[in-house]
């Protein structure tokens, strides 16, 4: 994981509930972008993986899978995103 990546561990939380948590987090980013007049847009991407109790797959494999999902989402977001915005419209 790089310097701008975070790992959330949500014990006992199914993927559907994790997605709902992510939606709430995204809403906070949206609020920041609407309320603060910055010359850039704050954005974030995510990837979710579920570890089952009897799963013997190494944790690094789960992290790698979530990372791949996150990077795919990041590519889709960046394709639609205008990175710099005009804070002084005339």
N, C-alpha and C positions, 0 to 999 in steps of 0.2 A: 504494500500500500504506500502511496506517495504522500507528500506533505499536505495535500489538500483533500485527502480522502479520510473518511471516518467509518468505523465499523460499529454497528449497533447490534448487540446481542439481546434478543427478546425471548427469554426462556418461556416455553409454554404458549407462545403466541403463534397461531396458524398464519399461513401466508396471506390469507384474505384480510385478517386483522392487521398484519404488518403493512399491507397496502393502504388501509384506512389511516394508519399512523402516518405513512408517507404523504398522503393527501393533505393532512393537517400541516405537516412541515412545509409542503409546497405552498400552501395558503399564506404562511408567514413570509416566504420569499416574495410572493406576489404583492403582499401588503407593503413590504419594504420598497419594492420597485414603484408602486403607485404613490407612496407618501414621501419618499425621499428623492430629491432632485439630483441624482448622480449622473455623471456622464457615461455610465455603463449600466448594464442590466445584471442583477445578481441572479444566478441560476444554479441549479443542482440536479444531479442525476442519481439514480439508485439502481440497485440490483438486489434481489431477494433470493435466498436459498433456504431450504428447510432441512434441518438435520433431525433425522428420526432416531429414537432411542437405541434401536438395534443396528443403526448404521455404523459400519466399520470403515467407512471412507475417511481418509485423512482430512482434518479440518482445512488444510491448505487447499485441497481440491474444492471444497465448498466456497472458500474465499475466492479462489480463482474463477469459479463459475459465476458468482455474484459480481465479481469485477468485470467479467466479459459482458454480462447483461447490462451493467452500468455504462460501460463504454459504448455499447450499441445505442443506448438511449441518449447518451451525450452526443453522439454523431447525428442522430435525428434532430435533437434540439438545436445544435449549432447550425444545421442546414437551414433552419427557419429563423434563426436569431440574428438580429442586427446588434452587433457587439457594442458599437458606440452610438449613442443617441444624442441628438441636439438638445441641450438644456436651455438654449436661448432662441426659441423659435421666433421668427419675425413675421 
